[in-house]
Each structure stands twice: as C-alpha cells, then as structure tokens.
Amino acid sequence: MLASLIDSPDEHHWVLLDHRLTQLVFETQAVRFQSWSLDGSAEVRLSAPFTLRQPGGAERLLNPADTTTLAPLLALVRRRLTSITIASDGELVADLEGGLSIVAPPSRFADAWEVQGGGALEALSYRCLSGGMVEAG
C-alpha cells in the first residue's frame, strides 16, 4: 500500500506516497482539493479560514468565504501531497512537496474541515465539528 498511518494519542498522521493534488474546487463557502494515487484517493474540504504555510515559515490566511484570498491555492495543483495529520485538538495539517503546508484549525462557529479517503484509504475519514471535536468515520 502506498500510505501508512502513524497513530498516537495526540494525532493520526497519514504518510502518503505517490499522491498528487489533481483537483481543486471552489464552492460558495468552502474549498475542496483531491489527491490520487494508483490505489486510493484523499479529499479534503475546508469550510473555515485556514493558513497556507510557506517553506520559510511565512503564513498566509485564506478564507473560503472570500474567494479573492484563494488564488495561492492554484499553485498547489499537481504537487505531491506527502501527509495528512489530524490532531486531537481539531487541527488539520496537509503537507505538500516543497515544504508547503495547509493548516486548518477548528472553528467555534462551523464545521471547519472534512477528510475522506477512497480505495485503499477508506479508513481516512474525519470531520472537525464546530468547537473542535474531531469525529472519525
């Protein structure tokens, strides 16, 4: 399998091999990206403000409700998605090649994010409910 789960009390860390972001979808109040490999897929839907972290540590706040902030995401298409980390406090981190990361904290007001896997990644199923509680599928 081209993915493995490192499970600890504080987080679930999914290491992905040969996954590339192949699809980026802008919705009215959310943004969605999907990665594929030969044996599985992963889809992440972000519906609350999140951060794009650059390799040097600089961060840029992006808000799905304000599409004018989302242009930097276009550069992520075709990049390798190397890992997805779901922390028990409700933070999601998606690491991409080149040292880029998408960091999505929980939201007090809405479900902040959702992750769904397919194929060999069917166990990759999480949702961050408002308030930060993470629900595993």
Secondary structure, DSSP 8 states (H G I E B T S, - for coil): --EEEEE-SSEEEEEESS-EEEEEEE-SS-EEEEEE-SSEEEEEEE-S-EEEE-TTS-EEEE-TT-GGG-GGGGGGTT-BEEEEEEETTS-EEEEEGGG-EEEE---SSS--EEEEEEETTTT-EEEE-TTS-EEE-
